[in-house]
């Protein structure tokens, strides 16, 4: 396992609780801290994914006419028949 040494600051009371926990469970402090951080990050990442999917699901049904083959008519889909991409029509 690759590991990186780091330093962070926590309240003395929390550190004492952590020390007691690691002694009682016979686990290294770094493993307990890593497990806690991993749990928090996984929860946060799941919430971000859920938020993204909720946003995507809100888009369902917004298009009146489904586009089944955009590759053959992408210019029309994006710009319309008289789109500015075709040049000036003055």
N, CA, C and O atoms as CSV, one atom per row, in Angstrom:
chain,resi,resn,atom,element,x,y,z
A,1,UNK,N,N,0.848,-1.183,0.000
A,1,UNK,CA,C,0.000,0.000,0.000
A,1,UNK,C,C,0.885,1.235,0.000
A,1,UNK,O,O,1.797,1.348,0.819
A,2,UNK,N,N,0.621,2.157,-0.911
A,2,UNK,CA,C,1.295,3.444,-0.892
A,2,UNK,C,C,0.598,4.335,0.107
A,2,UNK,O,O,-0.630,4.413,0.132
A,3,UNK,N,N,1.373,5.002,0.922
A,3,UNK,CA,C,0.793,5.894,1.928
A,3,UNK,C,C,1.604,7.181,1.951
A,3,UNK,O,O,2.787,7.202,1.611
A,4,UNK,N,N,0.941,8.244,2.358
A,4,UNK,CA,C,1.564,9.551,2.457
A,4,UNK,C,C,1.406,10.031,3.890
A,4,UNK,O,O,0.320,9.942,4.463
A,5,UNK,N,N,2.456,10.523,4.453
A,5,UNK,CA,C,2.387,11.071,5.795
A,5,UNK,C,C,1.856,12.492,5.709
A,5,UNK,O,O,2.265,13.268,4.845
A,6,UNK,N,N,0.940,12.826,6.611
A,6,UNK,CA,C,0.376,14.159,6.624
A,6,UNK,C,C,0.161,14.598,8.066
A,6,UNK,O,O,0.241,13.792,8.993
A,7,UNK,N,N,-0.106,15.853,8.237
A,7,UNK,CA,C,-0.351,16.413,9.562
A,7,UNK,C,C,-1.654,17.186,9.528
A,7,UNK,O,O,-1.910,17.937,8.587
A,8,UNK,N,N,-2.472,17.007,10.542
A,8,UNK,CA,C,-3.675,17.805,10.669
A,8,UNK,C,C,-3.927,18.076,12.150
A,8,UNK,O,O,-3.352,17.424,13.022
A,9,UNK,N,N,-4.782,19.031,12.411
A,9,UNK,CA,C,-5.055,19.457,13.774
A,9,UNK,C,C,-6.457,19.026,14.163
A,9,UNK,O,O,-7.414,19.244,13.421
A,10,UNK,N,N,-6.573,18.404,15.351
A,10,UNK,CA,C,-7.884,18.053,15.894
A,10,UNK,C,C,-7.928,18.443,17.370
A,10,UNK,O,O,-6.891,18.639,18.004
A,11,UNK,N,N,-9.133,18.552,17.901
A,11,UNK,CA,C,-9.304,18.892,19.313
A,11,UNK,C,C,-8.683,17.808,20.190
A,11,UNK,O,O,-8.767,16.627,19.854
A,12,UNK,N,N,-8.072,18.181,21.293
A,12,UNK,CA,C,-7.484,17.181,22.206
A,12,UNK,C,C,-8.505,16.138,22.681
A,12,UNK,O,O,-8.164,14.963,22.822
A,13,UNK,N,N,-9.735,16.550,22.926
A,13,UNK,CA,C,-10.743,15.593,23.396
A,13,UNK,C,C,-11.056,14.553,22.323
A,13,UNK,O,O,-11.283,13.385,22.638
A,14,UNK,N,N,-11.070,14.969,21.067
A,14,UNK,CA,C,-11.317,14.033,19.973
A,14,UNK,C,C,-10.141,13.076,19.809
A,14,UNK,O,O,-10.332,11.886,19.559
A,15,UNK,N,N,-8.939,13.594,19.951
A,15,UNK,CA,C,-7.750,12.747,19.867
A,15,UNK,C,C,-7.769,11.693,20.964
A,15,UNK,O,O,-7.434,10.534,20.716
A,16,UNK,N,N,-8.153,12.077,22.162
A,16,UNK,CA,C,-8.211,11.110,23.265
A,16,UNK,C,C,-9.256,10.030,22.983
A,16,UNK,O,O,-9.015,8.849,23.234
A,17,UNK,N,N,-10.402,10.431,22.467
A,17,UNK,CA,C,-11.425,9.450,22.101
A,17,UNK,C,C,-10.910,8.496,21.031
A,17,UNK,O,O,-11.175,7.295,21.078
A,18,UNK,N,N,-10.169,9.041,20.062
A,18,UNK,CA,C,-9.588,8.219,19.002
A,18,UNK,C,C,-8.577,7.234,19.573
A,18,UNK,O,O,-8.559,6.064,19.191
A,19,UNK,N,N,-7.753,7.701,20.472
A,19,UNK,CA,C,-6.759,6.811,21.110
A,19,UNK,C,C,-7.443,5.675,21.873
A,19,UNK,O,O,-7.027,4.520,21.782
A,20,UNK,N,N,-8.486,6.008,22.621
A,20,UNK,CA,C,-9.214,4.977,23.363
A,20,UNK,C,C,-9.818,3.967,22.395
A,20,UNK,O,O,-9.722,2.759,22.610
A,21,UNK,N,N,-10.436,4.459,21.337
A,21,UNK,CA,C,-11.059,3.582,20.345
A,21,UNK,C,C,-10.033,2.639,19.723
A,21,UNK,O,O,-10.277,1.438,19.611
A,22,UNK,N,N,-8.890,3.181,19.322
A,22,UNK,CA,C,-7.881,2.337,18.665
A,22,UNK,C,C,-7.312,1.298,19.628
A,22,UNK,O,O,-7.000,0.178,19.222
A,23,UNK,N,N,-7.177,1.664,20.895
A,23,UNK,CA,C,-6.699,0.663,21.874
A,23,UNK,C,C,-7.742,-0.439,22.059
A,23,UNK,O,O,-7.409,-1.624,22.084
A,24,UNK,N,N,-9.004,-0.035,22.187
A,24,UNK,CA,C,-10.069,-1.016,22.427
A,24,UNK,C,C,-10.302,-1.926,21.235
A,24,UNK,O,O,-10.665,-3.089,21.410
A,25,UNK,N,N,-10.102,-1.424,20.042
A,25,UNK,CA,C,-10.351,-2.223,18.838
A,25,UNK,C,C,-9.080,-2.816,18.263
A,25,UNK,O,O,-9.117,-3.562,17.284
A,26,UNK,N,N,-7.950,-2.478,18.879
A,26,UNK,CA,C,-6.646,-2.987,18.429
A,26,UNK,C,C,-6.419,-2.707,16.945
A,26,UNK,O,O,-6.010,-3.577,16.177
A,27,UNK,N,N,-6.699,-1.457,16.574
A,27,UNK,CA,C,-6.514,-1.032,15.183
A,27,UNK,C,C,-5.578,0.161,15.156
A,27,UNK,O,O,-5.550,0.947,16.103
A,28,UNK,N,N,-4.813,0.307,14.086
A,28,UNK,CA,C,-3.948,1.486,13.954
A,28,UNK,C,C,-4.787,2.762,13.793
A,28,UNK,O,O,-5.840,2.755,13.157
A,29,UNK,N,N,-4.298,3.839,14.378
A,29,UNK,CA,C,-5.001,5.116,14.284
A,29,UNK,C,C,-5.177,5.533,12.831
A,29,UNK,O,O,-6.236,6.041,12.461
A,30,UNK,N,N,-4.165,5.328,12.010
A,30,UNK,CA,C,-4.261,5.737,10.608
A,30,UNK,C,C,-5.366,4.976,9.882
A,30,UNK,O,O,-6.039,5.543,9.021
A,31,UNK,N,N,-5.564,3.696,10.216
A,31,UNK,CA,C,-6.617,2.911,9.575
A,31,UNK,C,C,-8.002,3.430,9.966
A,31,UNK,O,O,-8.903,3.502,9.131
A,32,UNK,N,N,-8.162,3.788,11.236
A,32,UNK,CA,C,-9.447,4.303,11.704
A,32,UNK,C,C,-9.751,5.640,11.048
A,32,UNK,O,O,-10.873,5.872,10.597
A,33,UNK,N,N,-8.760,6.519,10.992
A,33,UNK,CA,C,-8.946,7.834,10.366
A,33,UNK,C,C,-9.246,7.667,8.884
A,33,UNK,O,O,-10.146,8.323,8.360
A,34,UNK,N,N,-8.507,6.800,8.204
A,34,UNK,CA,C,-8.740,6.576,6.776
A,34,UNK,C,C,-10.140,6.024,6.521
A,34,UNK,O,O,-10.801,6.423,5.562
A,35,UNK,N,N,-10.588,5.115,7.367
A,35,UNK,CA,C,-11.939,4.558,7.214
A,35,UNK,C,C,-12.995,5.651,7.370
A,35,UNK,O,O,-13.960,5.699,6.607
A,36,UNK,N,N,-12.812,6.521,8.352
A,36,UNK,CA,C,-13.760,7.607,8.560
A,36,UNK,C,C,-13.789,8.574,7.391
A,36,UNK,O,O,-14.860,8.975,6.936
A,37,UNK,N,N,-12.623,8.944,6.907
A,37,UNK,CA,C,-12.548,9.860,5.768
A,37,UNK,C,C,-13.172,9.226,4.533
A,37,UNK,O,O,-13.906,9.884,3.796
A,38,UNK,N,N,-12.883,7.955,4.309
A,38,UNK,CA,C,-13.433,7.244,3.156
A,38,UNK,C,C,-14.956,7.226,3.219
A,38,UNK,O,O,-15.622,7.443,2.206
A,39,UNK,N,N,-15.505,6.970,4.391
A,39,UNK,CA,C,-16.959,6.950,4.562
A,39,UNK,C,C,-17.575,8.297,4.230
A,39,UNK,O,O,-18.575,8.368,3.515
A,40,UNK,N,N,-16.986,9.358,4.743
A,40,UNK,CA,C,-17.496,10.709,4.489
A,40,UNK,C,C,-17.419,11.047,3.007
A,40,UNK,O,O,-18.377,11.570,2.438
A,41,UNK,N,N,-16.283,10.752,2.378
A,41,UNK,CA,C,-16.120,11.080,0.959
A,41,UNK,C,C,-17.061,10.270,0.076
A,41,UNK,O,O,-17.618,10.801,-0.885
A,42,UNK,N,N,-17.243,8.987,0.392
A,42,UNK,CA,C,-18.165,8.170,-0.407
A,42,UNK,C,C,-19.592,8.699,-0.294
A,42,UNK,O,O,-20.319,8.735,-1.287
A,43,UNK,N,N,-19.993,9.106,0.894
A,43,UNK,CA,C,-21.337,9.668,1.085
A,43,UNK,C,C,-21.490,10.954,0.273
A,43,UNK,O,O,-22.504,11.166,-0.392
A,44,UNK,N,N,-20.468,11.807,0.338
A,44,UNK,CA,C,-20.508,13.067,-0.410
A,44,UNK,C,C,-20.579,12.815,-1.918
A,44,UNK,O,O,-21.362,13.452,-2.623
A,45,UNK,N,N,-19.761,11.886,-2.406
A,45,UNK,CA,C,-19.746,11.586,-3.833
A,45,UNK,C,C,-21.079,10.996,-4.289
A,45,UNK,O,O,-21.540,11.287,-5.393
A,46,UNK,N,N,-21.700,10.170,-3.448
A,46,UNK,CA,C,-23.009,9.604,-3.794
A,46,UNK,C,C,-24.056,10.706,-3.862
A,46,UNK,O,O,-24.904,10.699,-4.754
A,47,UNK,N,N,-24.006,11.656,-2.926
A,47,UNK,CA,C,-24.940,12.779,-2.951
A,47,UNK,C,C,-24.750,13.617,-4.211
A,47,UNK,O,O,-25.727,14.076,-4.803
A,48,UNK,N,N,-23.499,13.820,-4.626
A,48,UNK,CA,C,-23.233,14.566,-5.867
A,48,UNK,C,C,-23.803,13.838,-7.067
A,48,UNK,O,O,-24.416,14.459,-7.935
A,49,UNK,N,N,-23.606,12.510,-7.129
A,49,UNK,CA,C,-24.159,11.724,-8.244
A,49,UNK,C,C,-25.683,11.800,-8.247
A,49,UNK,O,O,-26.297,11.976,-9.299
A,50,UNK,N,N,-26.288,11.667,-7.076
A,50,UNK,CA,C,-27.748,11.740,-6.993
A,50,UNK,C,C,-28.251,13.092,-7.474
A,50,UNK,O,O,-29.252,13.159,-8.186
A,51,UNK,N,N,-27.581,14.154,-7.101
A,51,UNK,CA,C,-27.974,15.499,-7.533
A,51,UNK,C,C,-27.873,15.623,-9.054
A,51,UNK,O,O,-28.755,16.187,-9.701
A,52,UNK,N,N,-26.781,15.088,-9.617
A,52,UNK,CA,C,-26.598,15.138,-11.060
A,52,UNK,C,C,-27.706,14.360,-11.772
A,52,UNK,O,O,-28.277,14.843,-12.750
A,53,UNK,N,N,-28.007,13.160,-11.283
A,53,UNK,CA,C,-29.045,12.352,-11.917
A,53,UNK,C,C,-30.415,13.006,-11.782
A,53,UNK,O,O,-31.214,12.949,-12.716
A,54,UNK,N,N,-30.704,13.628,-10.636
A,54,UNK,CA,C,-31.985,14.336,-10.498
A,54,UNK,C,C,-32.087,15.429,-11.560
A,54,UNK,O,O,-33.148,15.617,-12.155
A,55,UNK,N,N,-30.991,16.150,-11.799
A,55,UNK,CA,C,-30.986,17.184,-12.834
A,55,UNK,C,C,-31.210,16.607,-14.211
A,55,UNK,O,O,-31.944,17.182,-15.015
A,56,UNK,N,N,-30.588,15.479,-14.493
A,56,UNK,CA,C,-30.775,14.837,-15.800
A,56,UNK,C,C,-32.200,14.341,-15.972
A,56,UNK,O,O,-32.778,14.482,-17.049
A,57,UNK,N,N,-32.774,13.761,-14.924
A,57,UNK,CA,C,-34.145,13.264,-15.021
A,57,UNK,C,C,-35.138,14.397,-15.226
A,57,UNK,O,O,-36.196,14.179,-15.816
A,58,UNK,N,N,-34.829,15.592,-14.758
A,58,UNK,CA,C,-35.703,16.735,-14.990
A,58,UNK,C,C,-35.756,17.108,-16.477
A,58,UNK,O,O,-36.710,17.743,-16.926
A,59,UNK,N,N,-34.741,16.715,-17.228
A,59,UNK,CA,C,-34.700,17.012,-18.659
A,59,UNK,C,C,-35.560,16.062,-19.485
A,59,UNK,O,O,-35.889,16.357,-20.634
A,60,UNK,N,N,-35.920,14.932,-18.906
A,60,UNK,CA,C,-36.702,13.935,-19.640
A,60,UNK,C,C,-38.027,14.560,-20.075
A,60,UNK,O,O,-38.732,15.166,-19.268
A,61,UNK,N,N,-38.354,14.408,-21.345
A,61,UNK,CA,C,-39.612,14.905,-21.878
A,61,UNK,C,C,-39.579,16.354,-22.323
A,61,UNK,O,O,-40.605,16.875,-22.759
A,62,UNK,N,N,-38.443,17.022,-22.232
A,62,UNK,CA,C,-38.375,18.433,-22.625
A,62,UNK,C,C,-38.412,18.613,-24.133
A,62,UNK,O,O,-38.806,19.674,-24.617
A,63,UNK,N,N,-38.017,17.614,-24.869
A,63,UNK,CA,C,-37.995,17.693,-26.327
A,63,UNK,C,C,-39.325,17.169,-26.867
A,63,UNK,O,O,-39.696,16.024,-26.608
A,64,UNK,N,N,-40.043,18.012,-27.621
A,64,UNK,CA,C,-41.342,17.609,-28.165
A,64,UNK,C,C,-41.208,16.507,-29.205
A,64,UNK,O,O,-41.979,15.548,-29.213
A,65,UNK,N,N,-40.222,16.655,-30.080
A,65,UNK,CA,C,-40.025,15.686,-31.152
A,65,UNK,C,C,-38.668,15.023,-30.928
A,65,UNK,O,O,-37.635,15.691,-30.979
A,66,UNK,N,N,-38.667,13.744,-30.685
A,66,UNK,CA,C,-37.385,13.082,-30.450
A,66,UNK,C,C,-36.506,13.090,-31.699
A,66,UNK,O,O,-36.999,12.948,-32.818
A,67,UNK,N,N,-35.237,13.253,-31.500
A,67,UNK,CA,C,-34.268,13.237,-32.599
A,67,UNK,C,C,-33.693,11.832,-32.654
A,67,UNK,O,O,-32.951,11.423,-31.760
A,68,UNK,N,N,-34.029,11.105,-33.687
A,68,UNK,CA,C,-33.602,9.714,-33.766
A,68,UNK,C,C,-32.282,9.543,-34.502
A,68,UNK,O,O,-31.564,8.573,-34.261
A,69,UNK,N,N,-31.949,10.476,-35.401
A,69,UNK,CA,C,-30.702,10.348,-36.149
A,69,UNK,C,C,-30.102,11.729,-36.358
A,69,UNK,O,O,-30.160,12.271,-37.462
A,70,UNK,N,N,-29.539,12.291,-35.329
A,70,UNK,CA,C,-28.985,13.637,-35.401
A,70,UNK,C,C,-27.787,13.711,-36.337
A,70,UNK,O,O,-27.466,14.787,-36.842
A,71,UNK,N,N,-27.128,12.598,-36.574
A,71,UNK,CA,C,-25.933,12.644,-37.427
A,71,UNK,C,C,-26.262,13.054,-38.852
A,71,UNK,O,O,-25.421,13.653,-39.522
A,72,UNK,N,N,-27.453,12.751,-39.332
A,72,UNK,CA,C,-27.789,13.080,-40.710
A,72,UNK,C,C,-28.396,14.474,-40.854
A,72,UNK,O,O,-28.463,15.007,-41.962
A,73,UNK,N,N,-28.835,15.063,-39.754
A,73,UNK,CA,C,-29.450,16.376,-39.866
A,73,UNK,C,C,-29.004,17.317,-38.739
A,73,UNK,O,O,-29.787,18.139,-38.261
A,74,UNK,N,N,-27.760,17.189,-38.327
A,74,UNK,CA,C,-27.269,17.959,-37.193
A,74,UNK,C,C,-27.320,19.467,-37.441
A,74,UNK,O,O,-27.627,20.226,-36.522
A,75,UNK,N,N,-27.027,19.912,-38.661
A,75,UNK,CA,C,-27.067,21.340,-38.954
A,75,UNK,C,C,-28.477,21.893,-38.763
A,75,UNK,O,O,-28.658,22.967,-38.190
A,76,UNK,N,N,-29.467,21.157,-39.244
A,76,UNK,CA,C,-30.855,21.592,-39.089
A,76,UNK,C,C,-31.261,21.603,-37.619
A,76,UNK,O,O,-31.940,22.518,-37.153
A,77,UNK,N,N,-30.842,20.592,-36.915
A,77,UNK,CA,C,-31.184,20.495,-35.496
A,77,UNK,C,C,-30.568,21.649,-34.719
A,77,UNK,O,O,-31.222,22.248,-33.865
A,78,UNK,N,N,-29.328,21.956,-35.010
A,78,UNK,CA,C,-28.633,22.989,-34.239
A,78,UNK,C,C,-28.941,24.406,-34.690
A,78,UNK,O,O,-29.050,25.309,-33.861
A,79,UNK,N,N,-29.083,24.612,-35.995
A,79,UNK,CA,C,-29.147,25.988,-36.504
A,79,UNK,C,C,-30.432,26.356,-37.230
A,79,UNK,O,O,-30.705,27.544,-37.402
A,80,UNK,N,N,-31.206,25.418,-37.649
A,80,UNK,CA,C,-32.425,25.722,-38.384
A,80,UNK,C,C,-32.151,25.965,-39.861
A,80,UNK,O,O,-31.003,26.087,-40.286
A,81,UNK,N,N,-33.215,26.030,-40.619
A,81,UNK,CA,C,-33.102,26.155,-42.073
A,81,UNK,C,C,-32.375,27.424,-42.495
A,81,UNK,O,O,-31.558,27.384,-43.415
A,82,UNK,N,N,-32.654,28.544,-41.844
A,82,UNK,CA,C,-32.010,29.811,-42.197
A,82,UNK,C,C,-31.022,30.245,-41.115
A,82,UNK,O,O,-30.932,31.428,-40.788
A,83,UNK,N,N,-30.303,29.310,-40.577
A,83,UNK,CA,C,-29.366,29.620,-39.503
A,83,UNK,C,C,-28.252,30.550,-39.961
A,83,UNK,O,O,-27.912,30.589,-41.144
A,84,UNK,N,N,-27.691,31.289,-39.030
A,84,UNK,CA,C,-26.640,32.250,-39.368
A,84,UNK,C,C,-25.378,31.575,-39.870
A,84,UNK,O,O,-24.558,32.218,-40.526
A,85,UNK,N,N,-25.207,30.327,-39.584
A,85,UNK,CA,C,-24.010,29.617,-40.046
A,85,UNK,C,C,-23.946,29.547,-41.565
A,85,UNK,O,O,-22.877,29.317,-42.131
A,86,UNK,N,N,-25.106,29.747,-42.244
A,86,UNK,CA,C,-25.140,29.694,-43.716
A,86,UNK,C,C,-24.739,31.007,-44.353
A,86,UNK,O,O,-24.644,31.101,-45.576
A,87,UNK,N,N,-24.505,32.008,-43.547
A,87,UNK,CA,C,-24.092,33.318,-44.099
A,87,UNK,C,C,-25.200,34.340,-44.017
A,87,UNK,O,O,-26.288,34.055,-43.517
A,88,UNK,N,N,-24.919,35.533,-44.509
A,88,UNK,CA,C,-25.889,36.644,-44.488
A,88,UNK,C,C,-26.992,36.398,-45.494
A,88,UNK,O,O,-26.740,35.934,-46.606
A,89,UNK,N,N,-28.215,36.713,-45.099
A,89,UNK,CA,C,-29.362,36.582,-45.994
A,89,UNK,C,C,-30.060,37.926,-46.148
A,89,UNK,O,O,-31.289,37.992,-46.161
A,90,UNK,N,N,-29.286,38.993,-46.265
A,90,UNK,CA,C,-29.867,40.346,-46.382
A,90,UNK,C,C,-30.409,40.608,-47.747
A,90,UNK,O,O,-30.929,41.694,-48.007
